[in-house]
Amino acid sequence: MYPPLKRNSLEKNSHQLPEEELSSKSIARKTIVSFVVLILLAVAGWMIFNKVKTEPKLSGTPKPLRQVLTVNEKVFSALFDPGKKVKEYPIDAAVKKVRVNGNAGMAGVIDTATWRLQVVRAIGDTLQVSLEDIKKLPKKDIVFNFKCIEGWSQVTHWGGVPLSTFIDAYQLTGQSQMNYIGLITPDKKYYVGIDMPSALHAQTLLCYEMNGAPLPMNQGYPLRLIIPVKYGIKHLKRIGTLFFSNEKPADYWAERGYDYYAGH
């Protein structure tokens, strides 16, 4: 004969649910809550996206996004160290087949016999410099990791004149006190604006050689910009005009929604 169960024990057991049933109800409740939260987040995201999309645009980008990019630019500009150089590599580390990062402004053929770099010192005062004149200045070679905003990079070898050397040689130090440099292709279909500290960086080149040979036509012959502290969108190929400004010059990709600063 078994001893009788205590009354309290019977009452307690009568109110307990089987463990499996309790677990199933808990999972179902959590699933419903998660589903509701997901729907609310999706609705909120859709509302924010539509609000941003309908905002007026600044430089090709909805105003809130452009404001964020502007804040980022101020932060990166403040942190920029003109004395810090990007990593350089030995020449044998450079690729032989160099990728082309775009062809805007590259239509037609350039004749170096008639080509001149137009350097606008002031309104009505334009200096015209031949490729041979540029080649007379002290040359610098650089092998670095060229980075494209499309997500690829290559270690590449370039040669030319440091832009800072060119500015000193042609007595443009007064103009270099301005905030920006602008560069435009001869056909005016591609153009960039660059902050002056980056333009004057020791590794920024007016480049006329790639892998020890004259620039190929599709790499910006006869003269292009190489600026290792920036992404590829700022390395303007086939320079036609160079000018100085205190206001941001027009910039091809910034007008299409990209970051104006484009540093890394």
C-alpha positions as CSV (number, residue, x, y, z in Angstrom):
1,M,0.0,0.0,0.0
2,Y,1.4,3.4,-1.1
3,P,1.4,6.4,1.3
4,P,-1.2,9.0,0.4
5,L,0.0,12.1,-1.5
6,K,-0.1,15.4,0.3
7,R,-2.9,17.7,-0.7
8,N,-0.6,20.6,-1.5
9,S,1.4,18.3,-3.8
10,L,-1.7,17.3,-5.7
11,E,-2.9,20.9,-6.2
12,K,0.5,22.0,-7.4
13,N,0.8,19.2,-10.0
14,S,-2.7,19.8,-11.3
15,H,-1.8,23.4,-12.4
16,Q,1.5,22.5,-14.2
17,L,1.5,22.1,-18.0
18,P,3.5,19.4,-19.7
19,E,7.0,20.6,-20.5
20,E,6.6,20.1,-24.3
21,E,3.4,22.1,-24.4
22,L,5.0,25.0,-22.5
23,S,8.0,25.0,-24.9
24,S,5.8,25.1,-28.0
25,K,3.7,28.0,-26.7
26,S,6.9,30.0,-25.8
27,I,8.3,29.4,-29.3
28,A,5.1,30.5,-31.0
29,R,4.9,33.7,-28.9
30,K,8.5,34.6,-29.7
31,T,7.9,33.9,-33.4
32,I,4.9,36.2,-33.5
33,V,6.7,39.0,-31.6
34,S,9.7,38.7,-34.0
35,F,7.5,38.8,-37.0
36,V,5.7,41.9,-35.8
37,V,9.0,43.7,-35.1
38,L,10.2,42.7,-38.5
39,I,7.1,44.2,-40.2
40,L,7.5,47.4,-38.1
41,L,11.1,47.8,-39.1
42,A,10.4,47.1,-42.8
43,V,7.6,49.8,-42.7
44,A,9.9,52.3,-41.0
45,G,12.7,51.6,-43.4
46,W,10.3,52.0,-46.4
47,M,9.0,55.3,-45.0
48,I,12.6,56.7,-44.4
49,F,13.7,55.6,-47.9
50,N,10.8,57.3,-49.5
51,K,11.3,60.5,-47.5
52,V,15.0,60.6,-48.4
53,K,14.2,59.9,-52.0
54,T,11.8,62.8,-52.3
55,E,14.2,65.3,-50.6
56,P,15.7,68.0,-52.8
57,K,19.1,67.0,-54.2
58,L,22.4,68.6,-53.6
59,S,25.2,67.7,-56.1
60,G,23.2,64.8,-57.5
61,T,22.4,63.3,-54.1
62,P,19.3,63.6,-51.8
63,K,20.0,66.3,-49.3
64,P,20.3,64.1,-46.2
65,L,22.8,61.8,-47.8
66,R,24.9,64.6,-49.2
67,Q,24.9,66.2,-45.7
68,V,26.3,62.9,-44.3
69,L,29.0,62.8,-47.0
70,T,29.9,66.4,-46.2
71,V,30.3,65.6,-42.5
72,N,32.5,62.6,-43.5
73,E,34.6,64.9,-45.7
74,K,35.1,67.4,-42.8
75,V,36.2,64.6,-40.5
76,F,38.6,63.0,-43.0
77,S,40.0,66.4,-44.0
78,A,40.7,67.2,-40.3
79,L,42.5,63.8,-39.9
80,F,44.5,64.1,-43.1
81,D,48.3,64.1,-42.4
82,P,50.2,65.6,-45.4
83,G,53.4,64.0,-44.1
84,K,52.0,60.5,-44.1
85,K,52.7,58.5,-47.2
86,V,50.8,55.5,-48.7
87,K,52.8,52.3,-48.8
88,E,55.2,52.0,-51.7
89,Y,56.3,48.7,-53.3
90,P,59.4,47.5,-55.3
91,I,59.1,47.9,-59.0
92,D,58.9,44.1,-59.6
93,A,55.7,44.0,-57.6
94,A,53.8,46.1,-60.2
95,V,51.4,44.4,-62.5
96,K,52.2,44.5,-66.3
97,K,48.6,44.5,-67.4
98,V,47.1,47.7,-65.8
99,R,43.4,47.9,-65.5
100,V,41.6,50.9,-66.9
101,N,39.3,52.6,-64.4
102,G,36.9,54.4,-66.8
103,N,37.1,56.2,-70.1
104,A,35.1,59.4,-69.6
105,G,36.8,62.3,-71.4
106,M,39.0,60.0,-73.4
107,A,37.4,60.2,-76.8
108,G,39.6,61.0,-79.8
109,V,43.4,61.1,-80.2
110,I,45.8,63.6,-78.7
111,D,48.8,65.0,-80.7
112,T,51.6,65.9,-78.3
113,A,53.1,68.2,-80.9
114,T,50.1,70.6,-80.4
115,W,49.0,69.5,-76.9
116,R,49.6,72.0,-74.0
117,L,48.7,71.8,-70.4
118,Q,46.6,74.9,-69.8
119,V,47.4,76.3,-66.3
120,V,45.0,79.0,-65.3
121,R,46.8,81.4,-63.0
122,A,44.0,83.9,-63.0
123,I,41.2,85.0,-65.2
124,G,42.8,86.1,-68.5
125,D,46.2,84.7,-67.5
126,T,46.7,81.1,-68.7
127,L,50.1,79.4,-68.9
128,Q,50.6,76.8,-71.6
129,V,53.1,74.1,-70.8
130,S,54.3,71.4,-73.3
131,L,55.0,67.8,-72.3
132,E,58.7,68.3,-73.0
133,D,58.8,71.2,-70.6
134,I,57.2,69.0,-67.9
135,K,59.7,66.2,-68.6
136,K,62.5,68.7,-67.9
137,L,61.5,68.8,-64.2
138,P,62.8,66.3,-61.6
139,K,61.1,63.0,-62.1
140,K,59.6,60.7,-59.5
141,D,58.5,57.1,-59.8
142,I,55.9,55.5,-57.5
143,V,54.7,52.0,-57.1
144,F,51.6,51.8,-55.0
145,N,48.3,50.0,-54.6
146,F,45.8,51.8,-56.9
147,K,42.3,51.6,-55.4
148,C,39.1,51.9,-57.3
149,I,35.7,52.5,-55.8
150,E,34.4,49.6,-57.8
151,G,36.1,47.4,-55.2
152,W,39.3,46.3,-57.0
153,S,42.9,47.3,-56.5
154,Q,46.3,46.8,-58.3
155,V,49.9,47.5,-57.4
156,T,51.0,49.7,-60.3
157,H,54.1,51.7,-61.4
158,W,53.9,55.3,-62.5
159,G,56.4,58.1,-63.3
160,G,56.1,61.8,-63.6
161,V,56.7,65.2,-61.9
162,P,55.4,65.8,-58.3
163,L,52.6,68.4,-58.6
164,S,54.2,70.3,-55.8
165,T,57.5,70.4,-57.8
166,F,55.6,71.7,-60.8
167,I,53.9,74.4,-58.8
168,D,57.2,75.6,-57.4
169,A,58.9,75.5,-60.8
170,Y,56.2,77.6,-62.4
171,Q,55.9,80.0,-59.4
172,L,52.4,79.1,-58.6
173,T,52.8,79.2,-54.8
174,G,50.4,82.0,-54.5
175,Q,47.7,80.0,-56.3
176,S,48.5,77.0,-54.1
177,Q,47.3,78.9,-51.1
178,M,43.7,78.5,-52.3
179,N,41.5,75.6,-51.1
180,Y,41.2,73.5,-54.2
181,I,42.7,72.5,-57.6
182,G,40.5,71.6,-60.5
183,L,41.4,69.5,-63.5
184,I,39.5,69.1,-66.8
185,T,40.0,66.9,-69.8
186,P,40.5,68.6,-73.2
187,D,37.0,67.7,-74.3
188,K,35.6,69.0,-70.9
189,K,33.7,65.8,-70.4
190,Y,35.5,64.7,-67.3
191,Y,36.5,66.9,-64.4
192,V,37.6,66.6,-60.8
193,G,38.1,68.9,-57.8
194,I,40.8,68.1,-55.2
195,D,41.5,69.6,-51.8
196,M,44.8,71.4,-51.8
197,P,46.5,69.4,-49.1
198,S,46.0,66.2,-51.0
199,A,47.0,67.9,-54.3
200,L,50.3,69.0,-52.7
201,H,51.0,65.7,-51.1
202,A,54.5,64.4,-51.9
203,Q,53.2,61.4,-53.8
204,T,50.8,63.3,-56.1
205,L,52.2,63.3,-59.7
206,L,51.6,64.9,-63.0
207,C,52.2,61.5,-64.6
208,Y,53.5,60.8,-68.1
209,E,54.8,57.2,-67.7
210,M,53.4,53.8,-66.8
211,N,55.8,50.8,-66.2
212,G,58.7,52.9,-67.4
213,A,57.1,53.7,-70.8
214,P,55.0,56.6,-72.1
215,L,51.4,56.4,-71.0
216,P,49.1,54.3,-73.2
217,M,46.3,56.2,-74.9
218,N,43.7,54.5,-72.7
219,Q,45.6,55.4,-69.5
220,G,45.5,59.1,-70.1
221,Y,48.2,59.9,-72.7
222,P,50.0,62.3,-72.7
223,L,49.5,63.4,-69.0
224,R,47.3,62.2,-66.2
225,L,47.0,62.7,-62.5
226,I,48.2,60.1,-60.0
227,I,47.2,60.9,-56.5
228,P,47.7,57.8,-54.2
229,V,45.8,59.2,-51.2
230,K,42.6,59.2,-53.3
231,Y,40.4,56.6,-55.0
232,G,40.7,56.1,-58.7
233,I,37.8,58.5,-59.6
234,K,40.1,61.4,-58.7
235,H,43.0,60.2,-60.9
236,L,42.0,62.3,-63.9
237,K,43.3,60.9,-67.2
238,R,44.3,63.2,-70.1
239,I,44.7,66.5,-68.3
240,G,43.8,69.5,-70.5
241,T,43.3,72.3,-67.9
242,L,44.5,72.9,-64.4
243,F,43.1,75.7,-62.3
244,F,42.9,76.9,-58.7
245,S,39.9,77.9,-56.6
246,N,38.7,78.7,-53.1
247,E,35.3,77.1,-53.9
248,K,34.8,73.5,-54.7
249,P,35.3,73.0,-58.4
250,A,32.8,70.8,-60.3
251,D,33.4,67.1,-59.9
252,Y,32.1,64.5,-62.3
253,W,31.4,61.7,-59.9
254,A,30.3,63.9,-57.0
255,E,27.6,65.2,-59.3
256,R,26.5,61.6,-59.7
257,G,26.1,60.9,-56.0
258,Y,29.6,59.9,-54.9
259,D,31.7,61.3,-52.1
260,Y,33.5,64.5,-53.2
261,Y,36.6,63.9,-50.9
262,A,37.1,60.3,-52.1
263,G,40.1,59.7,-49.8
264,H,41.1,56.5,-48.2
